[in-house]
Amino acid sequence: RSSSGCILCVCIYNLRRPATCPCCRRIAAMMDNSSSNSTVTLDDFTTSVLTGRLTTMTLPAIYIVILLVGLPTNVSAFWMLCGRIRASRSASSTNIYMMNLAAVDLLFLAFLPLQIAYHLRGNDWPFGRPLCHLVTTLLYLNTHCSIFFLTCISVDRYLAVVHPHRAQRLRGARTAVAASACTWVIILLFASPLHFIKLTMDVPQLGITTCYDVFPKMGSVVSFFQTYCVVFFACVFLVPFSVTVFCYLAIIRSLLLGSSGNGGAAASKGAAHVRRHAAQLSVVVLATFVTCFAPCNCVLLAHSLMHRVAGGSNLYGVYKLCLAFSSLNTCFDPLVYYCASAEFRRRLRSALRCRRTSDETSRSFSEAGKPSLARAGGAARRSDESSSI
């Protein structure tokens, strides 16, 4: 256990011995806690959060909407992106980032029903400790992998618009694959501390087993996660958000400056088309950051700092709500695909056109059959009338 802890902090503590490494001691304490009896007694505030309408009704309602909207749209988007790669036998950097983003969303949505069932059961987790770790990891993986992949798409668009010639090599498929692999590794490393503690806790006073809602009061664990949240906020949210804002401001500036030099109606029309989709992509990505990712990360930072300064915080219910809203990015991501890729727009329009043609054909066949039935019915009535006369 100590040697594994030293591997995690090798860059920070420069191969110190585990006995003298504070990070190793904290990780060892967390692992000792994970194997100990995990029964806790709750205070009044925590009890009110776990039994209140927010966690037992509001959160599952939000997650159900996310599942109903996000699952079909992301399955369709992933299918179209795969079809694009199969058809061309190659992939652009943008398509690689979008496929990774869709894969993250689908992984999260596949296990979201377990989270919904947990809240509907009154925050009682019946699925065991391994699935609790998996669902919690996927929740953070979805949010922060999405942040990184949206940043990769933003940088890719920045290079394509602002530096189309000088940065051609940086937009190759190999670069995109390497950047995607690095993103997965970085986020998994940031999520690794979750695997050193036991996330499921028995609460006898409520008769439930919580999943990532209740922790024992251990000084080493609390101190570690307070520092962890500050570093996490800076590295996984603040830096990518700053890069994304810079990229889109530079893109909009470049397009506005270039619009005055376009000659001819066709060129002006094409430039206006590019500017429109660039502006749409900027709005969608920045709106996703502001509405989904910023509240969750800012509240988590405030929650951690209040624990450090005041010894407690009443923001946990707000954080759970913001964490649910951060999952709305799975509904916004298909809009990113539409704005970022002209090929995706063409395939989507083609699919909708085929669907519309199929509906019109089936409707015409059904309408063509109605007059013949009416005529047959009229002829039958006339024959009956003549026979009765």
C-alpha positions as CSV (number, residue, x, y, z in Angstrom):
1,R,0.0,0.0,0.0
2,S,2.8,2.4,0.8
3,S,4.7,1.8,-2.4
4,S,1.6,2.3,-4.5
5,G,1.0,5.6,-2.7
6,C,4.6,6.6,-3.5
7,I,4.0,6.0,-7.2
8,L,1.1,8.4,-7.2
9,C,3.1,11.2,-5.7
10,V,6.5,10.5,-7.3
11,C,6.6,13.8,-9.2
12,I,5.7,15.8,-6.2
13,Y,7.8,14.2,-3.5
14,N,10.7,13.1,-5.6
15,L,10.9,9.4,-4.6
16,R,10.7,9.9,-0.9
17,R,10.4,6.9,1.3
18,P,6.8,6.0,2.0
19,A,7.3,6.4,5.8
20,T,8.2,10.1,5.4
21,C,5.9,10.9,2.5
22,P,2.8,12.8,3.8
23,C,0.8,11.9,0.7
24,C,1.6,8.2,1.2
25,R,0.5,8.4,4.8
26,R,-2.8,9.9,3.8
27,I,-3.4,7.3,1.1
28,A,-2.6,4.6,3.6
29,A,-5.0,6.0,6.1
30,M,-7.7,6.2,3.4
31,M,-7.1,2.5,2.5
32,D,-7.2,1.5,6.2
33,N,-10.5,3.3,6.4
34,S,-11.8,1.5,3.3
35,S,-11.3,-1.9,5.0
36,S,-12.7,-0.8,8.4
37,N,-16.3,-1.0,9.5
38,S,-18.1,1.7,7.5
39,T,-21.1,2.5,9.7
40,V,-21.7,6.2,10.6
41,T,-24.1,8.3,12.6
42,L,-25.4,11.4,10.7
43,D,-25.9,14.9,11.9
44,D,-29.2,16.7,11.4
45,F,-28.1,18.6,8.2
46,T,-26.9,15.5,6.4
47,T,-30.0,13.6,7.4
48,S,-32.2,16.4,6.0
49,V,-30.3,16.2,2.7
50,L,-30.5,12.5,2.4
51,T,-34.2,12.4,3.2
52,G,-35.3,15.6,1.5
53,R,-37.1,16.1,-1.8
54,L,-34.0,17.4,-3.5
55,T,-32.1,14.1,-3.5
56,T,-35.1,11.8,-3.6
57,M,-37.3,13.5,-6.2
58,T,-35.5,16.5,-8.0
59,L,-32.3,14.7,-8.8
60,P,-33.8,11.5,-10.2
61,A,-36.2,13.7,-12.3
62,I,-33.2,15.6,-13.8
63,Y,-31.3,12.4,-14.5
64,I,-34.4,10.8,-16.2
65,V,-34.7,13.8,-18.5
66,I,-30.9,13.6,-19.3
67,L,-31.3,9.9,-20.0
68,L,-34.3,10.3,-22.3
69,V,-32.7,13.1,-24.3
70,G,-29.1,12.2,-24.2
71,L,-29.1,8.5,-24.9
72,P,-30.9,8.6,-28.3
73,T,-29.1,11.7,-29.5
74,N,-25.6,10.4,-28.6
75,V,-26.3,6.9,-30.0
76,S,-27.3,8.6,-33.3
77,A,-24.3,10.9,-33.2
78,F,-21.9,8.1,-32.5
79,W,-23.4,6.0,-35.3
80,M,-23.0,8.8,-37.8
81,L,-19.5,9.6,-36.7
82,C,-18.5,5.9,-37.1
83,G,-20.2,5.8,-40.5
84,R,-18.2,8.8,-41.6
85,I,-14.9,7.1,-40.7
86,R,-16.0,3.8,-42.3
87,A,-17.0,5.6,-45.5
88,S,-13.8,7.7,-45.9
89,R,-11.4,5.1,-44.2
90,S,-9.8,8.0,-42.4
91,A,-10.7,10.4,-39.6
92,S,-10.1,14.1,-39.1
93,S,-8.9,15.5,-35.8
94,T,-12.3,17.0,-35.1
95,N,-14.1,13.7,-35.7
96,I,-11.7,11.9,-33.4
97,Y,-12.4,14.3,-30.6
98,M,-16.1,14.1,-31.2
99,M,-16.1,10.3,-31.1
100,N,-14.3,10.3,-27.8
101,L,-16.7,12.9,-26.4
102,A,-19.7,10.7,-27.6
103,A,-18.1,7.6,-26.1
104,V,-17.7,9.3,-22.7
105,D,-21.3,10.4,-22.8
106,L,-22.5,6.9,-23.7
107,L,-20.5,5.3,-20.9
108,F,-22.0,7.6,-18.4
109,L,-25.6,7.2,-19.8
110,A,-25.3,3.4,-19.8
111,F,-24.9,3.3,-16.0
112,L,-27.1,6.3,-15.2
113,P,-30.2,4.1,-14.5
114,L,-28.3,2.9,-11.4
115,Q,-27.9,6.4,-10.1
116,I,-31.6,7.1,-10.8
117,A,-32.6,4.0,-8.9
118,Y,-30.4,5.0,-6.0
119,H,-32.1,8.3,-5.5
120,L,-35.6,6.9,-6.0
121,R,-34.9,4.3,-3.3
122,G,-34.2,7.2,-0.8
123,N,-30.5,7.3,-1.4
124,D,-30.1,3.5,-0.7
125,W,-27.5,1.7,-2.8
126,P,-28.3,-2.0,-3.2
127,F,-25.8,-2.7,-6.1
128,G,-22.6,-3.3,-4.1
129,R,-19.4,-1.4,-3.6
130,P,-17.7,-2.1,-7.0
131,L,-20.6,-0.6,-8.9
132,C,-20.7,2.4,-6.6
133,H,-17.1,3.1,-7.5
134,L,-17.8,2.6,-11.2
135,V,-20.8,4.9,-11.3
136,T,-19.0,7.6,-9.3
137,T,-16.0,7.4,-11.5
138,L,-18.1,7.6,-14.6
139,L,-19.9,10.7,-13.2
140,Y,-16.6,12.6,-12.8
141,L,-15.2,11.0,-16.0
142,N,-18.1,12.3,-18.0
143,T,-17.9,15.8,-16.7
144,H,-14.1,16.4,-16.9
145,C,-13.4,14.3,-20.0
146,S,-16.0,16.4,-21.6
147,I,-14.3,19.6,-20.5
148,F,-11.0,18.4,-21.9
149,F,-12.4,17.2,-25.2
150,L,-14.4,20.4,-25.7
151,T,-11.1,22.2,-25.1
152,C,-9.4,20.0,-27.7
153,I,-12.2,20.8,-30.2
154,S,-11.8,24.5,-29.4
155,V,-8.0,24.4,-30.0
156,D,-8.5,22.4,-33.2
157,R,-11.0,25.0,-34.5
158,Y,-8.6,27.8,-33.4
159,L,-5.7,26.2,-35.4
160,A,-8.0,25.7,-38.4
161,V,-9.3,29.2,-38.5
162,V,-6.5,31.4,-37.1
163,H,-3.4,29.4,-38.2
164,P,-4.6,27.2,-41.1
165,H,-1.2,26.8,-42.8
166,R,1.4,27.0,-40.0
167,A,-0.4,24.5,-37.8
168,Q,-1.4,21.9,-40.3
169,R,0.7,19.2,-38.8
170,L,-0.8,19.8,-35.3
171,R,-4.3,18.9,-36.7
172,G,-3.4,15.4,-37.9
173,A,-5.1,12.2,-36.9
174,R,-2.1,11.0,-34.9
175,T,-2.0,14.2,-32.9
176,A,-5.7,13.9,-32.1
177,V,-5.3,10.3,-31.0
178,A,-2.4,11.2,-28.8
179,A,-4.2,14.1,-27.3
180,S,-7.3,11.9,-26.7
181,A,-5.2,9.2,-25.0
182,C,-3.5,11.8,-22.8
183,T,-7.0,13.2,-21.8
184,W,-8.2,9.8,-20.7
185,V,-5.0,9.1,-18.7
186,I,-5.0,12.5,-17.0
187,I,-8.7,12.3,-15.9
188,L,-8.3,8.7,-14.7
189,L,-5.3,9.8,-12.6
190,F,-7.3,12.6,-11.1
191,A,-10.2,10.2,-10.3
192,S,-7.8,7.6,-8.8
193,P,-8.1,8.9,-5.2
194,L,-11.7,7.7,-5.2
195,H,-10.5,4.1,-5.4
196,F,-8.6,4.4,-2.1
197,I,-11.7,5.0,0.1
198,K,-14.8,3.1,0.6
199,L,-17.6,5.0,-1.0
200,T,-20.5,2.9,0.4
201,M,-21.5,3.7,4.0
202,D,-24.2,2.0,6.2
203,V,-26.5,4.4,8.0
204,P,-28.4,2.4,10.6
205,Q,-30.5,5.4,11.7
206,L,-32.1,5.6,8.2
207,G,-31.8,2.0,7.3
208,I,-29.9,2.8,4.1
209,T,-26.5,2.3,2.4
210,T,-25.2,5.5,0.8
211,C,-23.0,5.7,-2.2
212,Y,-20.5,8.7,-2.3
213,D,-22.7,10.7,0.0
214,V,-21.3,10.1,3.5
215,F,-17.7,9.9,4.7
216,P,-16.3,9.3,8.2
217,K,-14.7,12.2,10.1
218,M,-11.0,11.4,9.6
219,G,-8.6,14.4,9.7
220,S,-6.1,12.9,7.1
221,V,-8.9,12.1,4.6
222,V,-10.6,15.5,4.9
223,S,-7.3,17.4,4.7
224,F,-6.3,15.4,1.6
225,F,-9.5,16.0,-0.2
226,Q,-9.6,19.7,0.6
227,T,-6.2,20.2,-1.1
228,Y,-7.2,17.8,-3.9
229,C,-10.3,19.9,-4.7
230,V,-8.3,23.1,-5.0
231,V,-5.8,21.4,-7.4
232,F,-8.6,19.7,-9.2
233,F,-10.4,23.0,-9.8
234,A,-7.3,24.7,-11.1
235,C,-6.1,22.0,-13.4
236,V,-9.3,20.3,-14.6
237,F,-11.6,23.4,-14.9
238,L,-9.9,26.7,-14.7
239,V,-7.1,26.1,-17.2
240,P,-9.3,24.4,-19.9
241,F,-11.9,27.1,-19.5
242,S,-9.4,29.9,-20.0
243,V,-7.9,28.1,-23.1
244,T,-11.4,27.7,-24.5
245,V,-12.4,31.3,-24.0
246,F,-9.1,32.5,-25.6
247,C,-9.6,30.2,-28.6
248,Y,-13.1,31.4,-29.4
249,L,-12.3,35.1,-28.9
250,A,-9.4,34.6,-31.3
251,I,-11.6,32.8,-33.8
252,I,-14.3,35.4,-33.7
253,R,-11.7,38.2,-34.1
254,S,-10.0,36.5,-37.0
255,L,-13.4,35.9,-38.8
256,L,-14.5,39.5,-38.2
257,L,-11.2,40.9,-39.5
258,G,-11.2,38.6,-42.5
259,S,-14.8,39.4,-43.5
260,S,-13.9,42.8,-44.8
261,G,-11.4,41.4,-47.3
262,N,-13.7,39.0,-49.0
263,G,-14.4,39.7,-52.7
264,G,-17.4,38.7,-54.7
265,A,-20.9,37.5,-53.7
266,A,-20.0,33.8,-53.5
267,A,-17.0,34.5,-51.3
268,S,-19.0,36.7,-49.0
269,K,-21.8,34.1,-48.8
270,G,-19.3,31.4,-47.9
271,A,-17.5,33.5,-45.4
272,A,-20.9,34.4,-43.8
273,H,-21.7,30.7,-43.6
274,V,-18.4,30.0,-41.9
275,R,-18.8,32.9,-39.4
276,R,-22.3,31.8,-38.6
277,H,-21.3,28.2,-37.6
278,A,-18.2,29.4,-35.8
279,A,-20.4,31.8,-33.8
280,Q,-22.9,29.0,-33.1
281,L,-20.1,26.7,-31.9
282,S,-18.7,29.4,-29.7
283,V,-22.1,30.0,-28.1
284,V,-22.8,26.3,-27.5
285,V,-19.4,25.4,-26.0
286,L,-19.3,28.5,-23.8
287,A,-22.9,28.0,-22.7
288,T,-22.0,24.3,-21.8
289,F,-19.1,25.5,-19.7
290,V,-21.1,28.3,-18.0
291,T,-24.3,26.3,-17.3
292,C,-23.0,22.8,-16.8
293,F,-19.3,22.9,-15.6
294,A,-18.8,26.2,-13.9
295,P,-21.5,25.9,-11.1
296,C,-20.4,22.4,-10.1
297,N,-16.7,23.1,-9.9
298,C,-17.1,26.5,-8.2
299,V,-19.5,25.1,-5.6
300,L,-17.2,22.2,-4.9
301,L,-14.3,24.6,-4.4
302,A,-16.4,26.8,-2.0
303,H,-17.6,23.7,-0.2
304,S,-14.0,22.5,0.4
305,L,-12.7,26.0,1.4
306,M,-15.6,26.3,3.9
307,H,-14.7,23.0,5.4
308,R,-11.1,24.1,5.7
309,V,-11.8,27.6,7.2
310,A,-15.0,27.1,9.2
311,G,-14.9,23.3,9.8
312,G,-18.2,22.7,8.0
313,S,-20.4,23.6,5.1
314,N,-24.1,23.6,4.2
315,L,-23.5,23.6,0.5
316,Y,-23.7,19.8,0.0
317,G,-27.3,19.9,-1.3
318,V,-26.4,22.7,-3.7
319,Y,-23.4,20.7,-4.9
320,K,-25.5,17.6,-5.6
321,L,-27.9,19.7,-7.6
322,C,-25.0,21.3,-9.6
323,L,-23.5,17.9,-10.1
324,A,-26.7,16.7,-11.7
325,F,-26.9,19.8,-13.9
326,S,-23.3,19.2,-15.0
327,S,-24.6,16.0,-16.7
328,L,-26.7,18.1,-19.0
329,N,-23.6,18.4,-21.2
330,T,-24.7,15.0,-22.7
331,C,-27.7,16.8,-24.1
332,F,-25.6,19.8,-25.4
333,D,-22.8,17.8,-27.0
334,P,-24.8,16.7,-30.1
335,L,-25.2,20.5,-30.8
336,V,-21.4,20.8,-30.7
337,Y,-21.1,18.0,-33.3
338,Y,-23.5,19.8,-35.5
339,C,-21.7,23.2,-35.3
340,A,-18.2,21.8,-35.4
341,S,-18.4,19.4,-38.4
342,A,-19.7,20.2,-41.9
343,E,-19.6,16.5,-42.7
344,F,-21.7,15.7,-39.6
345,R,-24.3,18.3,-40.7
346,R,-24.4,16.8,-44.2
347,R,-24.9,13.2,-42.8
348,L,-27.6,14.5,-40.4
349,R,-29.5,16.3,-43.2
350,S,-29.2,13.2,-45.4
351,A,-30.6,11.0,-42.7
352,L,-33.5,13.4,-42.0
353,R,-34.2,13.7,-45.8
354,C,-34.3,9.9,-46.1
355,R,-36.6,9.6,-43.2
356,R,-38.9,12.3,-44.6
357,T,-38.9,10.6,-48.0
358,S,-39.8,7.3,-46.4
359,D,-42.6,8.9,-44.4
360,E,-44.0,10.6,-47.5
361,T,-43.8,7.3,-49.5
362,S,-45.7,5.3,-46.9
363,R,-48.3,8.1,-46.5
364,S,-48.8,8.2,-50.3
365,F,-49.3,4.4,-50.4
366,S,-51.8,4.5,-47.6
367,E,-53.7,7.4,-49.2
368,A,-53.7,5.6,-52.6
369,G,-55.4,2.6,-51.0
370,K,-58.3,4.5,-49.5
371,P,-60.2,5.5,-52.7
372,S,-60.1,1.9,-54.0
373,L,-61.6,0.7,-50.8
374,A,-64.2,3.4,-50.9
375,R,-65.1,2.5,-54.5
376,A,-65.3,-1.1,-53.7
377,G,-67.6,-0.3,-50.8
378,G,-69.8,1.8,-53.0
379,A,-70.0,-0.9,-55.7
380,A,-71.0,-3.4,-53.1
381,R,-73.7,-1.2,-51.7
382,R,-75.1,-0.6,-55.3
383,S,-75.1,-4.3,-56.0
384,D,-77.0,-4.9,-52.8
385,E,-79.5,-2.2,-53.6
386,S,-80.1,-3.6,-57.1
387,S,-80.5,-7.1,-55.8
388,S,-83.0,-6.0,-53.2
389,I,-85.1,-4.1,-55.9
